[in-house]
Amino acid sequence: MALIDVTKSCLDSIRQISEHIEGSIVYLDAGCTESLQLVGAFPLFLDLGARAVCSSENMCALDAVADWNGSFESARKIVIMTSRLLSDAHRFILRCLSMHKGGHCCTIFTSISEVAHSAYPDSPLGPDAFHEYQSLLLQDYEELIENSDLKSGQLVDSNTKGNLTLEDEGWSRFTSNEDVPSLEASSAGNNLYGDSPRRGMVDLAQKPIVSVHHFPMILSPISPRAFVLPSEGSIAEACLSSEHEDSISAGLPSLSTGLPSDVDEVPPAATLTAHFLYHLAAKMDLKMEIFSLGDLSKTIGKILTDMSSLYDVGRRKRTVGLLLIDRTLDLLTPCCHRDSLVDRIFSALPRKERTSSSASVKCSQAQLKHGPSSLARASLEVQIPIGEVLTKEDFEIDDSGLSNSIEAFRCGWDSYNSASEMVDLISLSKKASDVKFFPAEVLRGSLVSTETFKGTPYLEAILDRKTKDGAILVKKWLQETLRRENMTIDVKTRPGFASKLELKTMIKALTKSQSSLIRNRGIIQLASATLLALDESCSARWDAFISAEKILSVNAGDTSQSLAAQISDLINKSAFAGSDGKKSGKKELSQGLLSFQDALLLTITGYILAGENFPTSGSGGPFSWQEEHFLKEAILDAILENPSVARLKFLHGLTQELEANLNKTKSDVTKETSTDELNIDDFDDDQWGKWGDEDEDEENDNKEQEYDDMQLKLELRDRVDNLFKYLHKLSSLKSKKGPLGLESNLSSDPYTNKGLLYKLLTKILGKFDVPGLEYHSSTVGRLFKSGFGRFGLGQAKPSLADQNLIMVFVVGGINGVEFLFSTQITMKHSFVVHCGKVQEAQEALSESGRPDIELVLGGTTFLTPDDMLDLLLGESSYI
């Protein structure tokens, strides 16, 4: 039986809609762009006959003339693919229709199913959501055309402009005048389809044919058997919990108590996630046996069970065991830094900036009441600055004129906006050579999961590698590529080691010509990402984290006093690190010092470790009152030294006060120094008579300043107290998940590299009972239980270990170490990896007697330690 391949399923789904893509202009929103970029689907679109592939958020009239297939006819078909709810994407869809008035057919594909649209809280759509949206879209389109005609015909004065805004009823409330351009915005745009005095009436007579379809395969695969959801899609951005006693962040499930929840409302993300998983399994022709661990996962499992039908169960499908797990059952693993090359790459490289569309998404009243309307997830698309690896001399060697061609094209494209009648490309090329254009900002790459080396996907192969092993593997691929290109390099290489000089030299050799750059783009991009991740400015900080976390884990196995003292020491050192912890591309930290925000992340790690190792004291936390008092004082002093941390949620509103206090402290020190240097002979007799009044004024000012300082410190103490109450909640995670019984008899090492997933799967494959693991009966199972059970025809409860295919989905997100474990189990089908973790995974499979199990791993988003800090202390936190 063929192995499961998520990327192949995505590409096959695109081929199934080829009749819509052929001859059309394809528009993708940010979520679809991220997903299809990782899948490597852009060449497939062009192979299927697409005229152009464009961005929904950055559309313009010139998209119609960017024809990659050489057709001279006007575009008559438009395909719009979105990962958002139709309500969120409506303004872009309407803008697209108004921009391409000549298009007679508009096909919309959304990753959100029709039932999910109607089930979403406060959705204006009913059970027939897609058909209703078609009607409402055409209604808004007609209204937009009519208003545009009134403007172009000057039938209204300037005072009527406000009345032309689409009325706030139906779907028009998602549209505004600034979102949808006027139809006569540019003369060049009108000439694309011709112009006439009665243009608006013609458009109304020839309304576009609109159809809406469900396209579920919008996901971001890291490898053929590992995926997350698009960061700017509605599912990933939806809140996973509302604000209540057991919630810690809108981007994470609530803490699992095993008790019925006091909150009646189901989080929007639960509904969307359940529908996504159901249609994903259906698209891959899989029948699910559903298991869940955690309160929110159980809610999703119940929704999935209610969606099942006798028709689904009766069909011959391959069975998959779906295991849903709440992220909050294990917060320690994504907070820690492991020796993983993939984790280092995603943490070191800048991510693609989010589009502005997410910030303007309208939200339901329920969401406004209970928390943030949506989450700002970090993009999975890393920006690989290849131009930083290369130098200007490298481009001067290339005689192909790449820089001149790029600049000439860009100048010619920009000339459209300057309204020049003719563009002389020869002079533009000369101009480009005169300014010595260096396209460092143009040469940016990104990782593609389908890029392979002799059939082996690059990303899949390095997922299971530590930093050193992964760098050596990348070096081997570079050497093989150079040998295939008949290139030689003048650099000494050492076997079993990959230096930055070796990698950089080989990258430069492969970029000497445009043809080599295009042919070998996959390995060039991965090698450049590896090189930048190994840079000292990034690796020093990562190594400092690893060292600090090891020290914390060792002290956690000792006493609470030693652990508290170590956390306090880290905070005090970070207060004077000279960095505010802001991330702009790469963090610039001297000598590997950790910033105060890094120390806060280590404090969270320390509290989680303390909660797992020490009983709760009388103060409600894992430390005694005196130990926690020292920690509070250390954090208070660090905040006064680092006012930039006021961007964290628990310090909102204190930015100006903290900066003013720091500036005053510095000025006082400067003033005291200058006063000591004053000579008493510099004062004349007249000044002596004024000293009394000046001293009195200065004394009043000092009293007022002391009062302000006292107020600031009192406010800070209240904020810090709230922070420690939040830390107490995080340290209680073990007591919340205590019934699971996953901690005992598995490992005696407190700093084990195996997180909850390894421990859980080890017990499941070993067919041990896992308290809290719930099985959700299928339709047939419920039928046997309620009906035929009375005749002795009851159905035995299935076991997850009995499944040949297991899909694990972590609700809230997953990190590189957990992807690593997934890949280690599935990689056995292709080649043997000599690594301790693989051996342990193989041992677990061997003990279970099931070495043929396939494992697919997914999650809401990809989590780095910095992402966890944002979730726990940032805007989405419930601190």
N, C-alpha and C positions, 0 to 999 in steps of 0.2 A: 504494500500500500504506500502511496506517495506521501512524503513528509509534508507537513503543513508549512506553507510559505506565504506570509502576510503580504510581502511586497508583490509577489506574483499575482495574488488575488486582487490587489489594487489595480495593477496594470491590466489584468483580464477584464475587470469591471469597466475600465475606460474603453477597451476595445468593444465591449457590448453596446456602447452608445455611439459607435463610430458614425452611424447614419446622421446623427445630430451634429457631430463635430465637422464632418466633411463640408468644406466651403464656408465655414462660419468663422466669425471673430469670437474667440473664447475669452471671457472675463473671469478672473479668479480673485476672490477676496484674500485677505492676509492669511487666514487659517488654511485655505486651500493651497495657497502658494507655498506655505511652509511644508504642508503634507506632500504635495506633488514634487516639490524640490527634492525632498529626501528620497522619494520613490524613484526619481529620475524620469518623470513622465513627460517633460517638455518635448524631447525629441519624438516621443510617441504621438503627441498631439499633431505635430507637423507631418509625421508619416501618415496619419489618418486623414490629412487634407485640410487641417485648420489654416485659415488665412493668416492669423496672428494670435498670440497669447498675450493678454494685457492684464493690467491691474485694475480692479474695480474701484479702488480708492483713488487712483491717479489717472482716470480715463480722460481722454481728450478727443477732439474731432479727428486728429491725424491718425488715430488708431485704424481708421478705415482704409488708409492708403498704405499701411505697413503690411504688404502682402508678401508672405514668404513663399507662396506657391506659384507666383507668376501669373495670376489671373488678372485680366484687364477689365472684368465686369465688376460692377458695384456689389458690395456685400449685401446679401439679402437675408442672411441668417445670423443670429446672435445667440450664443450659449453663455449663460451666467451660472457659475458654480460658486456656492457659498457654504460655509461651515457654520453659519449663524441662523437664528430664527428669521423667518421672513419679515417679521416686524422690524428687526434690527437692520436687515439688508435692504429694506424697502426704498430708502432714499437713493441708494446707489443703483438699484434696478431701474427706478424711475428716471434717474439722470441718464442712464444708458439708453433707454428708449428715446428720450428727447434728443440725445446726441446723434443717434443713428435713425433718422426719420425714414430713411429708405428701406430699412430692414423690415421685411414682411413677416418674419418668423422669429420669435424669441422663446427659447427654451431655458427654463430655470431648473437647476439641480440643487437641492439642499440636502445636507447631511442629517437634518432633523426630520424624522418621520411625520406623516400626517397625523397620526394618533398623538404623538408627542406634542405637536403644535396645539392640539385641542386640549390636552391634559396639562399644559404649562399654566402656572398660576396667572390669573388676570389676562389670559390670552383672548383677543377679540375674535378668534376663529373658532368655529364649531367642529363637529365631527367630520364634515366635508371641507376640511381646511384648505386644501389645494385649489379646489374649484372656487371657493369663496374668495381666495386671494386673487385668482385670475380676474374675477369680476371687479374687485376693488381696485386692482392695479390699472385696468383699462379705464375705470371711472376717473381715477386721479390723472391718468395720462390725458384724457380728453379735456379735463379741467385745466391742466397745465397748457395745452395747446391753445385753448380759448383765451386764457389770460395773456399768453404770448402774442396772439393776434391783436388783442386790444392794445398792447404796448407798441407793437410794430406799426399799427395803424394810427397811433396817437389819438385814440378815441377817449382817452382818459387823461386827466391832468395829474400833476405831481402829488396832489393830495389824496389821490385814489390808490397810491402805491401800496398803502397798508392793507387795502381791501383785496388786493390781488393775492395775498398770502392764502394758501389753501386752508380751508376751514378745518378747525380742530374737531373733526368727526370722522368716524370710520378709520381708514388707514392714512388719511391725509395728515394726521397729527404727527406722523413720522417724517414729514417732509417740510422743508423750509426753503425760502427763496434763495438763501445763500448756498444751500445744498444742491439745488437743481439749477443748472445754468439756463439762461434764456436762450431760446432757439435761434435768435439772430445775433448771438454773442460775437461771432466773427464772420466776416465775409467769406473767408477761405473755407470755413466749415460749411456754409450754405452752398457753396459751389460744388461740394462733393456730390450732391444729389440734385443739383439744379435749384432754381428759385423762381417763384412766380408770385404775382400780387395776391393770389388766393391760395397761398401755400398751406395755411392752417386748415382750410376747408378740404383740400386734397388729402391732408394727413388724416383728418377725421373720417373721410370717406374710405380711406385705405388703412384702417386700424390694424396694428400688428396682431398676428396670431400668437397668443401667449399660452404656453403649457408649463405646468409645474410637475416635477418628478422627484422621487426620493433616490438619493445616491449615498448609501451608507458607508462606502469604503473611503471616507476621508479620515485618515489617521496618519500618524508620523512614525514610521517603522525605523528602529535603530538597526535591526537585523531582520532576517526572514522570520524569526520567532520571538521578537521583542518589539514592543511598540508603546507609544503614549498617544494622547489626544492632542490635536493642534492647539497651541497656546492661545491663539486668538479666536478660537471657536466658542460657540455658546456653551458647549458642555463643560469645557475646561474652565471657563470664566464664571460659571454659575456657582452660587454659594453652596457649600457642603453642610453648613450648620448655621442656625440663627443664634443670637446672643442669649444665653441662659447659663445656669450654674455650671453645667458640665462641658460647656463649649470653650475652646481656647483660641480658635481662629476661624474666620469664614472660609478659609481655604483648606481646612482640615475637618474630618468628622469629629463629632463630640466624643468625649471620653466614654468608653463603654462601661456601663454599670450592670448589664444583664437584667435590668428592671424595666418595666414599661415606662416609656418616656412621658414626661409631663407636657411636652410640646406636641400639639395635635397636628401641626402642619408638617408635611413632608418637604424637606429641602428641595428646591428646584433641580439641583444637580442629581439627586437620587432618581428622579423621574427620567431625566435626559440620559443618564448613564445606563439605566435599565433598558431603555428603548434602543440605545446604541448597541449594547451587547447582544440583545435579542436579534437585531437585524444583521449584525456582524456574523453571528453563528448561522443564520439562515442563508446569508450570501455565500458562506463557505461550505454550505450543505452539511451542517453539524447539528446534532441533537444534544441538548444540554442536560446534564444531571447537576443540579445546583447545590453548592455547599457555601456556607457563609460563616464568618467569624468577626464579631463586632456588631454593635447596634445598627449602624447605618448600613452595613453590608447585609444584615438581615432584612432591613427594609427594602433594599434593592432586590434581594432574592425573592421576597414576597411579590414585588411588582412583576418580576420575570415569570414567576410561577402563574400569576393571574393572566399573563399574556399567552401562555401556552394553550394549545388546543389539541383535540383528538386528531385533527388532520396532521399536525406537526409530528405527533407521536407515532402515528401509523405509518408514515413514510419511511423508506429504507435510507437511513442516514447514518453516518459515522457518529458514534457517541463521544462527547467530550465532557470531562468532569470540570465544571467551572467552580473555582474557589475564589470567593470574594473576601478580602481582608481589609479592615480599617487601618489606615496609616497610623492612627494614634495608639494602636497597640504596641508600636515600636517606633518611638521618636529618636532613639539614640543612634540607630544606624545611619539615617540621612544627615544627622548633625555632625557625624565624625568624618575625619579625613583618612582615607585608606590609600594604600599604595596601588592605585589604579591609573593607568594612562588615560583612559577615557574620562574619568572624573577630573583629572588635571587639565585636560584639553577644554572641557566645558566650563571649568572654573576660571581658566586663565584667559581665554579668548573673549573678545567682546561679542555680544549677541546682537542680532538684528533689532533695530529700534521698532517699537510698537507703532502702529498707525494711530492717527488721531480719532479714528472711527469708534474705537472702544470706549474712549472717554465720554462720548456723546450718546452712548446707548441709553435709551429710556428704560426705566425699570418699573416693576410693579409696586403697588403701595405696600404689599406685605414685605417686600425686600427692604424698602426704605424704612419700615418700622423696626425690623429686627436686625439690620446690619447693612453692610455695603451692598450696592446694587450689583456689582460685578467685581471680579478679581483681575488684577494685572499680572498674568503669568509671564515668566521670562520665556522669550522665544527659544525654540530648539535649534534654530538656524544660526550657527556660529559664523562670524565674519572673519575669515582667514586673511589677514593683511599680507598677501604674497609680496606686495611692493616693498614691505619693510625688510624682507629677506634679501631682495635684489637691490642693486645699486645702479646709479646712472650709467656707470661704465659698462654694466652688463647689457644695457639697452643700446649703447653706442656700438657694441660689437655686432649687433643684429642689423643687417643691411635691408631688412624687409620693410623698414619705414613704418613700424607698428604705431609709434607715438604720433607721427605725422598723420597717418590715416585716421586714427582715433580723434585727434583734435580737429582735423578738417571736417569729419562727419559731425562732430558736436557743434562746431561753428555753423555749419550749414543748417543743422536742425534748429539752432537758436535763431537763425536769421528769419525764420517764420514769424517770430514774435516782434522783430524789429521792422517788419513790413518792407523790407528791401525787395525790389523787383527781380533781381538776378544775383546769384551767388557764384563767385568765381572760386571754384575749389582749388585751382592751382595757386592762386594768391593766398588762400587760406592755409594751404599746405606749407607755403613759404613762410607765412606768419608763424605757423606752429614750430617750424625749424628755427626761426629767429629767437623765439622765447625759450627754446630748449625744453619743450614740454616733456615732463616725466610722469607717466600714467600710474603712479603708485596708488592713487586713490581709485583708479579704474580696476587694477588687478587685485580684486578681492575674490576669494573663493569660499566655498561652503562644502560641507560633507554630504555625500550622496550614498545612501545605503546600498544602491545597486552597482556601484563601481566595484569591479572585481579584478583580481590578479589570477589568471588562468582558472577562472570559474569560482574562486574563493572570494566572497565579499570582504572588502577591506575592513569595514566597521565590525562585522561579525567576528573576524579573526582576531582583532585587538581587544574585543570586549573582555576576554578572559585573561588578559595579560597584565602583569605588573609593569611599572614604568620602565625598568631596565629591559625586561623581556620584550615589551612592545616596541621600544626604540630599536632593539636589535632586529626585530622582524621587519620594521619599516626600512631599515638600512639594507636588509637582504633584498627586499622588493626593489629598492632603488638600484642596487647592483645588477639585478637581473634585467631591469629595464634598460640600463646603460649598455649591457651586453647585447641586448636585442637591437638597440639603436646603433650598434657599432661605435660607441663613444668610449673614450678613455679619459681618466682624470689623473692629475698629478698630485696625489695626496696619499700618504701612508695610512692604511687601514689596519686596525687590530681586530682579530677574531674574538668574538664574545664580548664586544664592547662597541657602543655607538656614540661617538663624540659629536658635539655640535658642529665642529669644523668639517667633519666628514659629511654629515647630512647637508650642510649648506653648500658645500662644493658640488655634491651630486645634484642638488636642486638647480643650481646655476647652470650646470652642464645641460640639463634637460630643457631649460628655457631659452637656449641660444636661438632657436628658430621658432617661428609661429607654428609650423606643422608639428614639431615635437611637443610644444606646449599644449596644443589641442589634443594630440593623441594620448599623451600621458598626464592629462589634467588630474585624474583621480589620485595617482600616487604623489603628484607634485603638491596637491592641496593637503593630503594627509601628512606628508613629510613636513610641509611648512607649519601645519598645526602642531605637530610633535616638536619641531624645533623651537617654536615660540613657547610651548608649555614647559620645555626644559630650560628656558631662559632663567637666569639667576633671580631676576626680579619676581618671578612667579614661583619658581621651585623653592626658594628660600622661605617664603611665607608658608607654603604647603608643608614643608619639612618641619617648620617651627610648630605648626598645628599638630602634626603627628607626634612630635616629641612631647608637647604639652599634654595631649590626650593620654599618652602612655603614662606620664607621671600622675595624672589624675586617677587613672584606673588602678595604679599600684597603691596610691594612698587610699582609694576607696576600699581596698582589701585590708587596710590597716585600721585606723580609727577615724572617727568623725572630726576630731581635732586636727589631725594631720591633713585631711582633705580640705577643711575650711581654711587652714593656714596656706595651703597651696593655691587655692582659688584667690584668696586675698593678695598673695604675692603676684599672681598673674595680672590682677587688676591694677595694682600699684605700678608695676613695670609698664603696663600699656598706657597709663595716663601720661607718660613722658616719652612716648615712642615717636612723637613728631609727625604723626599722621592722623588725619580725621577719618580715615577709613572709607572715604568716598571712592567709588569705582568709576573710572573713566577710561574704558579700554582695558588698562592694566593698573593695578594698584602699585604705587611707587612707595615701597617701604624699605627703609635703610637697614641693612644687616639682618634682614629677616625678622625684624621686630613686629610684634602684633599690635594692632590698633586697639582702642578701647572697645569698639564694637566687636572685634574679634574676641576680646576678653569676655564680653557679655555672652557670646556664643559658647565659650568654654565654661562660663558660669552655669548656663543651662545644662550643658553636658555633665558638669559636676553635680548639680542637683538631681538629675535623673539617676546618675550612679549612686548618689547618697540614698535616694529613695529605694534603690534595689538592694542596698547593703546594710542600711542602718534602720532600726525601728524609729517610728515617729516619736519625737520628744514632746514635752508639754506645750511647746510653743506652736504646735501644729505643723512643723516642718521637720526635716531630718537632722537639723543641727540644734544645739542648745541655744538659749537666749544670748549668752555671752559670745559664742562663736558667730552667730548671725549678726550681732551688733557690730563686730569688727568688720564683717563683710559689708554691712550697710554704710559704715563710715568710709570704707575704701571706695565704694561706688560713688558716694556723695562727693568726695574730694576729686575723683576722676571726672565727674560731670562738670565740676567747676573749672577744671583744667581743659576740658574739651567741649566747648559750647556747641560745636557742630553736631553733636549727637542729639540735639533737640529735635531733629527730624524723626526720631523714633517716637512711636505713638504715646508712650507714657510720659513724654516730656513736651507734648504739643503746647504751644502758647508761651513757652519760656525762652524762645530763641533770642529775642532782643535783650531780655534781662540778663541772660547768661553771658552774651557777648559784651554787654556794657559792664558787667561785673569783672570779666577778664581784662578788658581794656583799662578799667579803673585800677585794678591790681597792678598792672604793668606800669601805669602812669605814676602810681604812688611809689613804686620802687625807683623809678627814674627820678621822681621829685626828691626822694630822700637822699639819693646819691648826689644830686646837684646841690642840695642844701648843705651837705657836709663839706662841700668844696667852697662855699661862700666865705668871703673874708669880712669880718666885722667892720673893718676900716672902710668898706665900700658904702656904708650907710652914712648919710649926713644927719645933722641935728634935727631937721624938720621931720625926717621920717620917724624919729623916736616918738614924737608926739602922736602919731597916727596908729601906733602899734596896738593900743588898747582897743580901739574900735575894730581894727582888722582882726584881732584875736577873738573878739566876741562874735563877729560874723562867721569867722572860720569855725568857731566852736559850734555855732548853730548848724552850719552846713555839715559838720562832721556828725552831729547828732542825727540829723535827717538822713544822712547817708548810712549811718549805722542801723537806723530803723529800717531802711529799705533793704539793707543786706540781711537783717534778721528776718524780714518778711520773705525774702527769696529763699533763705535756707529752710524756713519752716515749710514753704510750699514744696521745696525739693524733697524734704523729709517725707511729706505726705505722698509724693509721687514714688519715691523709693520704697516706701512701705507697701504701696499697691503693687510695685514690681515684685516684691518678695512674697506677697500673697499669691501672685500668679506663679512664681517659682514653686511654691508649696503645692499648687495644683499639679504642676508638671512632675514633681517628685512623688506624687501619689499614684502615678501610672501603674506601678506594680500592684498596689492594692486594688486598683480598678480592674486589672487583668489577672488578678490572683487566681481566680477559678480556672484559668486556662491550663495551669500546671505545666507550662512550657519551660520553666527555668530549672527544674530539678532533674538530676540524673542525666544531664546532657553534657555538661562541661564544668570542670572545676576552675577554669581560668576565667577571671572576671573580664579580662580584655580579650575575649575571643573575637575573631574576625567574622564569626557567623552570627547573623542577626536572627530575627524572628522567623524569616522565611525558611532558613536552613533548619532551624529547630522544629518548625511546624511540619515541613515536608519529611523530615527524618522520622517523626513520630507517625505521620500518616502512611508513609511507604512501609514502615515497620508494622502497620496495622495495630498501633496502640490507640487507645481511646484518647480523644482530645476533648476535654470538658469545654463546653461553649460552642463547639462546632455543630452547626445546625444543618440538617438536610432538608431541602424543600421538595416535597413530593411533586411528581409530574401529574398531569391530568389522569393518566391511567392509574397511577399510584393512588390518587385520591379516590378514583372510582372503585378500585379493589377494596380500599379501606372502608369506604362508606357503604358500598353495595354488596359486592361478591364476598367480602370478608366474612359475612355471617354464614356462608356455605363452606368455609374452610379454604377459600381460594385467595387468602391474603398474600400480599407481595412483600418479599423480604427487603429490608432497607439496604440499598446499595452502599458500597464502600468506595471512597475516592481512589484507594489503592488498586481497585479492580479495573480502573480505566487505563486504556493504552495511551490516551491523549488527555493531558491535564492543562487547562488554561488558568493561570493565576492572575487576578486583576486586583491591584492594590488601590483602594479608593482613597484618593488624596495625593498620590504620587509615589514614585519609585526612584531609586538612585542607581548609580553605576555599579556599586558592589552587588546589588541584587540582580541587575542585568547580568553581571559576571557569573553569578551562580547559575542563572538560567542557561546561559550559553555553555557553561561547562558540562551541564547534563546533556544538552542536545548535540554538542560538538562531537560526541563519541561516534556519531553516525558517519563522520567524514574522516577524522584523524585523531590520534591519541596525543594528548597534551600532558607533559610531565610537570605537574604542578600539584602541590599539596591539596589544594581545594578540589581539584578534579578527582584525585585519589579518594578524598573523603566522600565526594558525591557518588563516585562509583561504588564505594563501600556501602553507602546507604542503599543504593539500587540493588547491589548484590545481596545484601541482607534481606531485602524485601522479596528477592527472587524474581524481580521484574526489571531486567536490564533493557527492555525494549520500550520503555515509556518515553513518549515525546512530551516536552514541556514548553508551553508558550507563555510568556510573561508580558503583562501590560499594566498600565497605570494611568491615572488621571493626567499627570505631568511628569517631567523629568526634574528631579530635585537635586540641587547641589547644597552644600552647607550654607552658602550665602542666601540661597532661596529659603532655607529653613529659618534663618534669622529674620528675613523679611516677613515670613508667615507668622512667626511667634512674637515679634516685637514691632512689626511694621504696621502699615495702614489697615491691613485685614485682621489684625490681632484683636481679641476681645479682652485685652489687659485692663 
